[in-house]
Amino acid sequence: MKLKKKYIITYDLTKLKPSIRVRFVYLLKGRNGNKGIIEELKGEFLANGCFILNEKNLDEIKEIFMKWNVKYKTKEVYLTY
């Protein structure tokens, strides 16, 4: 059994204006057949406001959250494969 380190990221958009929220969600999830940044980084949404991502892509997503001034939390997890 092998373990793979991943990160669960949760984020909160309640402090953003509604129009900014929509633009941010489009960035993460994509729109009109275009891939979102999470899919491009080989991540996967677990629920609204929550996704899982490989360790190597963590810095890139943190930069995006800081640029958009979005509060987020990360949790390190180990998954078997």
Summary of the structure (lengths in Angstrom):
residues: 81
radius of gyration: 13.0
end to end distance: 6.9
largest distance: 45.5
contacts: 191
relative contact order: 0.33
helix: 37%
strand: 41%
